Amino acid sequence: QVQLVESGGGSVQSGGSLRLSCAASEYASDCMAWFRQAPGKEREGLAAIDSEGSTSYADSVKGRFTISRDKSKTTLYLQMNELKPEDTAIYYCAAAGFPTPLRWDLLLEPDFSYWGRGTQVTVSS
């Protein structure tokens, strides 16, 4: 069973930056992604990356967040810049498994089979 463990969350002031990491117990998928869930809201897809390095971003984070993965493809990153209070949420790492979903770029929850437990990000104004 693939395990995903997020780290790097914390508290930061508005305009600040954080870098999240997600370590996979094994090579889990050609496609991995970051989601988040704020209190009282549904989980939202933020960014995804495929085996070739192609990326997809939600409009809410485009230009501020950058997804990447290491060469072994077992560690996923999310660089978050220009953070806003509305970015406060629990951030989850997810892996799609095999085969890669046809429309992985749509960041749909059902397309991702493996999930981490999440890391809290709090942005104060």
C-alpha positions as CSV (number, residue, x, y, z in Angstrom):
1,Q,0.0,0.0,0.0
2,V,1.5,3.3,-1.1
3,Q,1.9,5.8,1.8
4,L,2.1,9.6,1.3
5,V,3.4,11.8,4.0
6,E,3.2,15.6,3.8
7,S,5.4,18.1,5.6
8,G,6.3,21.8,5.5
9,G,3.0,23.3,6.7
10,G,2.9,26.0,9.3
11,S,1.8,29.5,10.0
12,V,2.9,32.5,7.9
13,Q,1.9,36.1,7.4
14,S,0.1,37.3,4.3
15,G,2.5,37.7,1.5
16,G,4.9,35.1,2.8
17,S,6.0,31.8,1.4
18,L,6.0,28.1,2.3
19,R,7.3,25.0,0.6
20,L,5.3,21.7,1.1
21,S,6.8,18.3,0.6
22,C,5.2,14.9,0.1
23,A,7.3,11.8,0.5
24,A,5.9,8.6,-1.1
25,S,6.9,5.2,0.3
26,E,7.4,4.0,-3.3
27,Y,6.9,5.2,-6.8
28,A,3.2,5.7,-6.7
29,S,2.2,7.2,-10.0
30,D,3.1,9.0,-13.1
31,C,0.7,11.7,-11.9
32,M,0.7,13.4,-8.5
33,A,-1.2,16.4,-7.2
34,W,-1.9,18.8,-4.4
35,F,-5.4,19.4,-3.0
36,R,-6.6,21.5,-0.1
37,Q,-9.6,21.7,2.1
38,A,-10.6,24.8,4.1
39,P,-13.0,24.7,7.0
40,G,-16.6,24.4,5.8
41,K,-15.5,24.0,2.2
42,E,-15.1,21.1,-0.3
43,R,-11.7,19.8,-1.1
44,E,-10.2,21.7,-4.0
45,G,-7.6,20.5,-6.6
46,L,-4.7,23.0,-6.8
47,A,-2.0,21.6,-9.0
48,A,-0.9,18.4,-10.7
49,I,2.1,17.1,-12.5
50,D,2.6,14.1,-14.9
51,S,5.7,12.0,-15.6
52,E,6.9,14.3,-18.3
53,G,6.7,17.4,-16.1
54,S,3.6,18.8,-17.6
55,T,1.6,20.7,-15.0
56,S,-1.9,22.0,-14.4
57,Y,-3.0,24.6,-11.9
58,A,-6.3,25.9,-10.5
59,D,-7.0,29.5,-11.3
60,S,-6.9,30.3,-7.6
61,V,-3.2,29.5,-7.3
62,K,-1.9,30.0,-10.9
63,G,1.1,32.3,-10.9
64,R,1.6,31.9,-7.1
65,F,2.1,28.2,-6.5
66,T,4.5,25.9,-8.3
67,I,4.4,22.1,-8.3
68,S,7.5,20.0,-8.9
69,R,8.9,16.5,-8.1
70,D,12.4,15.1,-7.7
71,K,14.1,12.9,-10.2
72,S,13.1,9.7,-8.4
73,K,9.5,10.9,-8.6
74,T,8.9,9.8,-5.1
75,T,9.0,13.3,-3.6
76,L,6.5,16.0,-4.6
77,Y,6.8,19.7,-3.8
78,L,4.5,22.7,-3.7
79,Q,6.2,26.1,-3.5
80,M,3.6,28.6,-2.3
81,N,4.4,32.3,-2.7
82,E,2.3,35.4,-2.1
83,L,0.2,33.6,0.4
84,K,-3.2,35.0,1.3
85,P,-5.5,34.4,4.3
86,E,-7.9,32.5,2.0
87,D,-5.1,30.0,1.4
88,T,-5.6,28.8,5.0
89,A,-6.5,25.1,4.7
90,I,-5.3,21.5,5.2
91,Y,-3.1,20.6,2.2
92,Y,-3.1,17.1,0.9
93,C,-0.8,15.2,-1.5
94,A,-2.4,12.7,-3.8
95,A,-1.2,10.1,-6.4
96,A,-3.3,8.9,-9.3
97,G,-1.9,5.3,-9.5
98,F,-1.9,3.5,-12.8
99,P,-2.9,4.1,-15.5
100,T,-2.7,7.9,-15.5
101,P,-6.2,9.3,-15.8
102,L,-6.9,10.7,-19.2
103,R,-7.8,14.1,-18.0
104,W,-5.5,14.3,-14.9
105,D,-5.2,18.0,-15.7
106,L,-8.8,18.6,-14.5
107,L,-7.7,17.8,-10.8
108,L,-10.7,15.6,-10.0
109,E,-10.7,13.8,-6.7
110,P,-12.0,10.5,-8.0
111,D,-9.0,10.2,-10.3
112,F,-6.5,10.0,-7.4
113,S,-6.3,6.7,-5.5
114,Y,-3.7,7.5,-2.8
115,W,-3.9,10.3,-0.3
116,G,-1.7,11.7,2.5
117,R,-3.2,12.8,5.8
118,G,-2.6,16.4,5.2
119,T,-0.6,19.3,6.6
120,Q,-2.1,22.5,8.0
121,V,-1.3,25.9,6.4
122,T,-2.4,29.0,8.2
123,V,-2.0,32.5,6.7
124,S,-2.6,35.5,8.9
125,S,-3.4,39.0,7.7
